[in-house]
């Protein structure tokens, strides 16, 4: 097989070995689900299976809404005031009025003081 590939495609020995490794990995990935499903234990004729699935689904939905509500209630929404401004002359409080944090505003002010202009 190596001779045929080398004759038609010009594979070196290293490229051929890499091709064999790649083929092995692809075959292994294709065969893994089949082997896994063969050894998977399936509970058949479980009368409580549907009830357990519905209970899990309801619990997951409640957790989703609880988490969403908690995130929405904990985020602090700053009052943002929009106005016309020159970014080269704006101080830290002006940047904070635009919605930036104190650290971000101070970084911008330091940049304009050191570099000069935007």
C-alpha positions as CSV (number, residue, x, y, z in Angstrom):
1,X,0.0,0.0,0.0
2,X,2.9,2.4,0.8
3,X,4.5,1.7,-2.5
4,X,1.2,2.4,-4.4
5,X,0.6,5.7,-2.4
6,X,4.2,6.7,-2.9
7,X,4.0,6.0,-6.6
8,X,0.8,8.0,-7.2
9,X,0.9,10.7,-4.5
10,X,4.6,10.9,-3.5
11,X,4.2,10.3,0.3
12,X,7.4,10.1,2.3
13,X,7.8,7.5,5.1
14,X,6.9,10.0,7.8
15,X,3.8,11.2,5.9
16,X,2.7,7.7,5.3
17,X,3.0,6.9,9.1
18,X,1.1,10.1,9.9
19,X,-1.7,9.0,7.4
20,X,-1.9,5.6,9.1
21,X,-2.2,7.3,12.6
22,X,-4.9,9.6,11.2
23,X,-6.8,6.7,9.8
24,X,-6.5,4.8,13.1
25,X,-7.8,7.8,15.1
26,X,-10.8,8.2,12.7
27,X,-11.7,4.5,12.9
28,X,-11.4,4.6,16.7
29,X,-13.7,7.6,16.9
30,X,-16.3,6.0,14.6
31,X,-16.2,2.7,16.5
32,X,-16.4,4.2,20.0
33,X,-20.2,5.0,20.0
34,X,-21.0,1.5,18.7
35,X,-19.0,-0.1,21.5
36,X,-20.4,2.3,24.1
37,X,-24.0,1.5,23.1
38,X,-23.3,-2.2,23.2
39,X,-22.3,-2.1,26.8
40,X,-24.8,0.5,27.9
41,X,-27.4,-0.8,30.3
42,X,-30.9,0.3,29.4
43,X,-33.7,0.1,32.0
44,X,-36.7,-1.4,30.2
45,X,-40.3,-1.4,31.4
46,X,-39.7,1.1,34.2
47,X,-43.1,2.4,35.2
48,X,-41.6,5.4,37.0
49,X,-39.3,6.5,34.1
50,X,-41.7,9.0,32.6
51,X,-42.4,10.5,36.0
52,X,-38.7,10.8,36.8
53,X,-38.0,12.5,33.5
54,X,-40.9,15.0,34.0
55,X,-39.6,15.7,37.5
56,X,-36.1,16.4,36.3
57,X,-37.5,18.7,33.5
58,X,-39.6,20.7,35.9
59,X,-36.6,21.0,38.3
60,X,-34.3,22.2,35.5
61,X,-36.9,24.7,34.4
62,X,-37.4,26.1,37.9
63,X,-33.6,26.4,38.3
64,X,-33.4,28.2,35.0
65,X,-36.0,30.8,36.0
66,X,-34.6,31.1,39.5
67,X,-31.1,31.8,38.2
68,X,-32.4,34.2,35.6
69,X,-34.3,36.2,38.2
70,X,-31.4,36.3,40.5
71,X,-29.1,37.6,37.8
72,X,-31.6,40.2,36.7
73,X,-32.1,41.4,40.3
74,X,-28.4,41.6,41.3
75,X,-27.1,43.5,38.3
76,X,-27.0,47.2,39.2
77,X,-28.1,49.4,36.4
78,X,-26.4,52.8,36.4
79,X,-28.2,55.9,35.3
80,X,-26.4,56.9,32.1
81,X,-26.5,60.5,31.1
82,X,-25.8,61.2,27.4
83,X,-24.3,64.6,26.4
84,X,-22.1,66.2,23.8
85,X,-18.4,66.0,24.8
86,X,-14.9,66.2,23.6
87,X,-13.0,63.0,24.7
88,X,-9.7,64.9,24.9
89,X,-11.2,67.4,27.5
90,X,-13.4,65.1,29.5
91,X,-12.5,64.4,33.1
92,X,-13.1,61.1,35.1
93,X,-16.5,62.2,36.4
94,X,-17.6,62.9,32.8
95,X,-16.6,59.4,31.7
96,X,-18.4,58.0,34.6
97,X,-21.6,59.8,33.6
98,X,-21.3,58.0,30.3
99,X,-21.5,54.7,32.1
100,X,-17.8,53.7,32.6
101,X,-16.5,52.5,35.9
102,X,-14.2,54.6,38.0
103,X,-11.2,52.5,37.0
104,X,-12.0,52.7,33.3
105,X,-12.6,56.5,33.5
106,X,-9.3,57.0,35.3
107,X,-7.4,54.9,32.7
108,X,-8.8,57.0,29.9
109,X,-7.9,60.2,31.7
110,X,-4.3,58.9,32.3
111,X,-4.1,58.0,28.6
112,X,-5.1,61.5,27.5
113,X,-2.7,63.1,30.0
114,X,0.2,60.9,28.9
115,X,-0.4,60.6,25.1
116,X,-2.3,63.8,24.5
117,X,-5.1,63.1,22.1
118,X,-7.4,60.4,20.8
